[in-house]
Amino acid sequence: MEVTAQWLVGLVAILLAIIFDWFAPVAKWYEVKLEGEKRMWMALLLLITCVVVFLLGCFSIFTSNIACTVKGGTDLFVLLIEAVVINQGLHMLTKPSVVAKRKLGISG
C-alpha cells in the first residue's frame, strides 16, 4: 500500500473526529467550547496537518504526490477541503449521543 498525502491527511482527519468526540479528556475540553471555537480548532488542526504533509514533501522527508510548487499550493487547498469533509462527515455519523456522553463522563 502506498501512503499518499491524501491517505495520510485523511487518516489524521478521521482520528481527530474520533478523538475529539470519544476520548474523554479531549472531549471534555472540547465540549465546553462555543460552536465557532470548535470549528476554528478543528480547521486549524486540519490546516496544520496539511501544511506539515506538504512541507515534508518539499523537504523530501516524505514522498508526496503534491509538488512543492504554486500548483502544489492549490492541491494543498483541495486536500484541506477533503480533510474537512472527511472529518465533519465522520463526526456527524459517529458523534456520541447524550447518554453515551454521560457514560463516558464527557458531559453532565
PyRosetta script that sets phi, psi and omega in degrees:
from pyrosetta import init, pose_from_sequence

init()
pose = pose_from_sequence("MEVTAQWLVGLVAILLAIIFDWFAPVAKWYEVKLEGEKRMWMALLLLITCVVVFLLGCFSIFTSNIACTVKGGTDLFVLLIEAVVINQGLHMLTKPSVVAKRKLGISG")
pose.set_psi(1, 132.3)
pose.set_omega(1, 178.4)
pose.set_phi(2, -92.0)
pose.set_psi(2, 129.9)
pose.set_omega(2, 178.1)
pose.set_phi(3, -91.5)
pose.set_psi(3, 110.6)
pose.set_omega(3, 178.8)
pose.set_phi(4, -100.3)
pose.set_psi(4, 170.5)
pose.set_omega(4, 176.5)
pose.set_phi(5, -60.0)
pose.set_psi(5, -41.7)
pose.set_omega(5, -179.9)
pose.set_phi(6, -62.7)
pose.set_psi(6, -41.9)
pose.set_omega(6, -179.0)
pose.set_phi(7, -64.1)
pose.set_psi(7, -46.9)
pose.set_omega(7, -177.3)
pose.set_phi(8, -65.2)
pose.set_psi(8, -46.3)
pose.set_omega(8, 179.7)
pose.set_phi(9, -66.8)
pose.set_psi(9, -38.5)
pose.set_omega(9, 176.5)
pose.set_phi(10, -61.3)
pose.set_psi(10, -41.9)
pose.set_omega(10, 178.2)
pose.set_phi(11, -62.7)
pose.set_psi(11, -44.4)
pose.set_omega(11, 178.5)
pose.set_phi(12, -63.4)
pose.set_psi(12, -40.5)
pose.set_omega(12, 178.8)
pose.set_phi(13, -61.0)
pose.set_psi(13, -41.4)
pose.set_omega(13, 177.7)
pose.set_phi(14, -64.5)
pose.set_psi(14, -47.9)
pose.set_omega(14, -178.8)
pose.set_phi(15, -62.7)
pose.set_psi(15, -40.3)
pose.set_omega(15, 178.2)
pose.set_phi(16, -61.6)
pose.set_psi(16, -43.0)
pose.set_omega(16, 179.3)
pose.set_phi(17, -61.0)
pose.set_psi(17, -43.4)
pose.set_omega(17, -178.7)
pose.set_phi(18, -69.9)
pose.set_psi(18, -46.2)
pose.set_omega(18, -177.8)
pose.set_phi(19, -63.2)
pose.set_psi(19, -45.1)
pose.set_omega(19, -177.0)
pose.set_phi(20, -72.0)
pose.set_psi(20, -18.3)
pose.set_omega(20, 177.0)
pose.set_phi(21, -96.5)
pose.set_psi(21, -36.1)
pose.set_omega(21, -167.2)
pose.set_phi(22, -116.3)
pose.set_psi(22, -19.5)
pose.set_omega(22, -179.2)
pose.set_phi(23, -87.5)
pose.set_psi(23, 107.4)
pose.set_omega(23, -167.8)
pose.set_phi(24, -49.7)
pose.set_psi(24, -49.2)
pose.set_omega(24, -177.9)
pose.set_phi(25, -59.5)
pose.set_psi(25, -42.0)
pose.set_omega(25, 179.5)
pose.set_phi(26, -74.5)
pose.set_psi(26, -43.2)
pose.set_omega(26, -178.2)
pose.set_phi(27, -62.0)
pose.set_psi(27, -37.7)
pose.set_omega(27, 178.0)
pose.set_phi(28, -63.1)
pose.set_psi(28, -44.9)
pose.set_omega(28, 179.4)
pose.set_phi(29, -63.2)
pose.set_psi(29, -41.9)
pose.set_omega(29, -175.6)
pose.set_phi(30, -74.3)
pose.set_psi(30, -35.2)
pose.set_omega(30, -175.2)
pose.set_phi(31, -59.1)
pose.set_psi(31, -36.2)
pose.set_omega(31, -174.7)
pose.set_phi(32, -82.9)
pose.set_psi(32, -5.8)
pose.set_omega(32, 179.4)
pose.set_phi(33, -74.1)
pose.set_psi(33, 152.0)
pose.set_omega(33, 173.1)
pose.set_phi(34, -68.6)
pose.set_psi(34, 157.4)
pose.set_omega(34, -177.9)
pose.set_phi(35, -55.8)
pose.set_psi(35, -42.8)
pose.set_omega(35, 178.9)
pose.set_phi(36, -62.7)
pose.set_psi(36, -39.5)
pose.set_omega(36, 177.1)
pose.set_phi(37, -64.9)
pose.set_psi(37, -41.5)
pose.set_omega(37, 178.9)
pose.set_phi(38, -59.8)
pose.set_psi(38, -45.3)
pose.set_omega(38, 179.7)
pose.set_phi(39, -63.0)
pose.set_psi(39, -42.0)
pose.set_omega(39, -179.4)
pose.set_phi(40, -63.1)
pose.set_psi(40, -45.3)
pose.set_omega(40, 179.5)
pose.set_phi(41, -62.3)
pose.set_psi(41, -45.0)
pose.set_omega(41, -178.4)
pose.set_phi(42, -67.1)
pose.set_psi(42, -43.4)
pose.set_omega(42, 178.7)
pose.set_phi(43, -62.5)
pose.set_psi(43, -40.6)
pose.set_omega(43, 179.6)
pose.set_phi(44, -63.7)
pose.set_psi(44, -45.1)
pose.set_omega(44, 179.3)
pose.set_phi(45, -64.0)
pose.set_psi(45, -39.9)
pose.set_omega(45, 178.1)
pose.set_phi(46, -68.6)
pose.set_psi(46, -39.1)
pose.set_omega(46, 177.4)
pose.set_phi(47, -63.5)
pose.set_psi(47, -45.5)
pose.set_omega(47, 177.9)
pose.set_phi(48, -58.7)
pose.set_psi(48, -43.7)
pose.set_omega(48, 178.5)
pose.set_phi(49, -58.8)
pose.set_psi(49, -47.5)
pose.set_omega(49, -179.2)
pose.set_phi(50, -62.8)
pose.set_psi(50, -44.3)
pose.set_omega(50, -178.7)
pose.set_phi(51, -65.7)
pose.set_psi(51, -41.3)
pose.set_omega(51, 178.5)
pose.set_phi(52, -61.8)
pose.set_psi(52, -45.7)
pose.set_omega(52, 178.4)
pose.set_phi(53, -61.8)
pose.set_psi(53, -41.3)
pose.set_omega(53, 178.0)
pose.set_phi(54, -61.6)
pose.set_psi(54, -47.5)
pose.set_omega(54, -178.7)
pose.set_phi(55, -67.6)
pose.set_psi(55, -36.0)
pose.set_omega(55, 175.8)
pose.set_phi(56, -60.4)
pose.set_psi(56, -37.1)
pose.set_omega(56, 176.0)
pose.set_phi(57, -69.3)
pose.set_psi(57, -40.5)
pose.set_omega(57, 179.5)
pose.set_phi(58, -62.5)
pose.set_psi(58, -37.4)
pose.set_omega(58, -178.7)
pose.set_phi(59, -94.1)
pose.set_psi(59, 12.7)
pose.set_omega(59, 176.7)
pose.set_phi(60, 57.9)
pose.set_psi(60, 28.3)
pose.set_omega(60, 174.8)
pose.set_phi(61, -84.3)
pose.set_psi(61, -30.4)
pose.set_omega(61, -179.3)
pose.set_phi(62, -133.4)
pose.set_psi(62, 129.9)
pose.set_omega(62, 178.2)
pose.set_phi(63, -76.4)
pose.set_psi(63, 114.1)
pose.set_omega(63, -175.2)
pose.set_phi(64, -116.7)
pose.set_psi(64, 149.1)
pose.set_omega(64, 174.9)
pose.set_phi(65, -89.3)
pose.set_psi(65, 8.6)
pose.set_omega(65, 175.2)
pose.set_phi(66, -106.3)
pose.set_psi(66, 116.0)
pose.set_omega(66, -177.1)
pose.set_phi(67, -71.0)
pose.set_psi(67, 149.6)
pose.set_omega(67, 178.4)
pose.set_phi(68, -86.7)
pose.set_psi(68, 66.3)
pose.set_omega(68, -177.6)
pose.set_phi(69, -139.0)
pose.set_psi(69, -178.9)
pose.set_omega(69, 175.7)
pose.set_phi(70, -62.1)
pose.set_psi(70, -42.0)
pose.set_omega(70, 176.5)
pose.set_phi(71, -61.7)
pose.set_psi(71, -36.0)
pose.set_omega(71, 176.3)
pose.set_phi(72, -61.9)
pose.set_psi(72, -34.1)
pose.set_omega(72, 175.6)
pose.set_phi(73, -64.4)
pose.set_psi(73, -38.9)
pose.set_omega(73, 175.4)
pose.set_phi(74, -65.0)
pose.set_psi(74, -42.8)
pose.set_omega(74, 177.0)
pose.set_phi(75, -61.7)
pose.set_psi(75, -35.9)
pose.set_omega(75, 178.1)
pose.set_phi(76, -62.8)
pose.set_psi(76, -41.2)
pose.set_omega(76, 177.8)
pose.set_phi(77, -62.8)
pose.set_psi(77, -43.6)
pose.set_omega(77, 177.6)
pose.set_phi(78, -62.4)
pose.set_psi(78, -40.7)
pose.set_omega(78, 178.1)
pose.set_phi(79, -61.7)
pose.set_psi(79, -39.2)
pose.set_omega(79, 177.5)
pose.set_phi(80, -63.7)
pose.set_psi(80, -43.3)
pose.set_omega(80, 178.1)
pose.set_phi(81, -61.9)
pose.set_psi(81, -43.6)
pose.set_omega(81, 177.9)
pose.set_phi(82, -60.4)
pose.set_psi(82, -41.9)
pose.set_omega(82, -180.0)
pose.set_phi(83, -63.6)
pose.set_psi(83, -41.6)
pose.set_omega(83, 178.8)
pose.set_phi(84, -63.8)
pose.set_psi(84, -42.8)
pose.set_omega(84, 179.6)
pose.set_phi(85, -63.2)
pose.set_psi(85, -45.3)
pose.set_omega(85, 178.5)
pose.set_phi(86, -61.4)
pose.set_psi(86, -49.1)
pose.set_omega(86, -176.7)
pose.set_phi(87, -61.6)
pose.set_psi(87, -50.4)
pose.set_omega(87, -176.8)
pose.set_phi(88, -72.4)
pose.set_psi(88, -34.1)
pose.set_omega(88, 176.0)
pose.set_phi(89, -62.4)
pose.set_psi(89, -46.4)
pose.set_omega(89, 178.7)
pose.set_phi(90, -66.9)
pose.set_psi(90, -39.8)
pose.set_omega(90, 177.8)
pose.set_phi(91, -58.1)
pose.set_psi(91, -46.2)
pose.set_omega(91, -179.1)
pose.set_phi(92, -65.6)
pose.set_psi(92, -33.5)
pose.set_omega(92, -179.0)
pose.set_phi(93, -79.0)
pose.set_psi(93, -28.6)
pose.set_omega(93, -171.0)
pose.set_phi(94, -121.2)
pose.set_psi(94, 5.6)
pose.set_omega(94, -177.1)
pose.set_phi(95, -62.9)
pose.set_psi(95, 140.7)
pose.set_omega(95, -175.8)
pose.set_phi(96, -69.7)
pose.set_psi(96, 148.2)
pose.set_omega(96, 176.0)
pose.set_phi(97, -73.8)
pose.set_psi(97, 171.8)
pose.set_omega(97, 177.9)
pose.set_phi(98, -58.9)
pose.set_psi(98, -41.4)
pose.set_omega(98, 179.8)
pose.set_phi(99, -64.3)
pose.set_psi(99, -45.2)
pose.set_omega(99, 179.4)
pose.set_phi(100, -63.0)
pose.set_psi(100, -39.5)
pose.set_omega(100, 178.4)
pose.set_phi(101, -62.1)
pose.set_psi(101, -41.2)
pose.set_omega(101, 177.9)
pose.set_phi(102, -63.1)
pose.set_psi(102, -44.0)
pose.set_omega(102, -179.9)
pose.set_phi(103, -64.1)
pose.set_psi(103, -34.4)
pose.set_omega(103, 179.1)
pose.set_phi(104, -81.4)
pose.set_psi(104, -10.2)
pose.set_omega(104, -179.1)
pose.set_phi(105, 77.3)
pose.set_psi(105, 25.4)
pose.set_omega(105, -178.1)
pose.set_phi(106, -84.2)
pose.set_psi(106, -37.8)
pose.set_omega(106, 179.5)
pose.set_phi(107, -143.9)
pose.set_psi(107, 162.9)
pose.set_omega(107, -177.6)
pose.set_phi(108, -86.8)
pose.dump_pdb("model.pdb")
